């Protein structure tokens, strides 16, 4: 069966449906490839950065390590927290000077807010364009269904024009209906699979960010009280 000839001989409505589904499919695969590369780099850099962070004995060394892993959301979080600390470090001889400060709890609360804001921003970047995958998975089957219904209407019209239900009368309309159905499913299935796959990775990265926030606050506490 020559699919190109089948599409070319379809009616204008069927061609319009196929054109819309093709646009959804192209957009979907573009996002899938882009997001797959992004998550692969983010997870690889985050694993390397976390290992370097745990070996760091000071905030400066941890910050220097973060600069080597620009694709890591965790490194971006540390960079934001370090920028928050920079004015304080310039005005004080060392972070250990916070020991005994009556506002120490407020200091940690402020750092926690900074880390949370940074994590929300990073998660927003990871989730960017995923809504298009969800929309594709939800909408394209119905667009394909519209093409299916229209093809069946055409088939019945052919029956009425021919005055009989022979195969020659119904074949064109049924063909349009089946092509539209297949195109709708062809666009929806990869979108749904990719959306669930990437959403699971976003949740995993969110968990890693929460753990990293605790690790960073523990490092600050260790440096303030000079604990090993």
Buried (B, 14 or more C-beta within 10 A) or exposed (E): EEEEEBBEEBBEBBBBBBEBBEEBBEBBBEBBEEBBEBBEBBBEBBBBBBEBBEEBEEBEEBBEBBEEBEBBBBBBBBBBBBEBBEEEBEEEEEBEEBEEEEEEEEBBEEBBEBBBBBBEEBBEEBBEBBEBBBBBBEBBBEBBBBBBEBBBBBBBBBBEEEEEEEEEBBEBBBBBBBBBBBBBBBBBEBBBEBBEBBBEBBEEBBEBBEEBBEBBBEBBEEBBEEEE
